[in-house]
Amino acid sequence: MIQMYTTPSCSSCRKAKKWFDEHRIKYREKNIFNVKLTKDDIMAMLKNTEGGFEDIISTRSKVFQDHDLNLDDMSLSELTDFIIENPSVLRRPIIIEDNKMQVGYNEDEIRTFIPKRLREIIMCTTCDKGEDCDYLNALDTYFKELREKENKEAS
């Protein structure tokens, strides 16, 4: 399941949620201002970064600058505790699924979260026609399959 860390006033968070909703992709949202982050949350983020804390922390955030912090001078435990107490230092949204992660909203990169079945339709790997499917037709086919599945489960 896709986990999305958001805040209410974040326009990039709203764009990401809208994209997932439009593509009927399920996700769990955690508003980092309403629900306290855990060490496990932060470790899940760090597990998928290349640059560690630098990938998820906004060093331009007011709280980060007010504390006059240097990431290199802090231990893993100190940084984790700081983020838990000051979640506004995180860049947003942070979207995680298994070994995939996206920080911020990027219209092209968010497509890595497209479900396998939709990718198959887009790439025509299961197409009996052997034709290239354009994205909108692939979405229509995918949504039709989802509706059929939902109707079957409801009966």
Secondary structure, DSSP 4 states (H G I P E B T S, - for coil): -EEEEE-TT-HHHHHHHHHHHHTT--EEEEETTTS---HHHHHHHHHT-SSTHHHHB-TTSHHHHHTT--GGGS-HHHHHHHHHH-GGGB-S-EEEETTEEEES--TTGGGGGS-HHHHHHHHTTT-SS-PPPPHHHHHHHHHHHHHHHHHHHH-
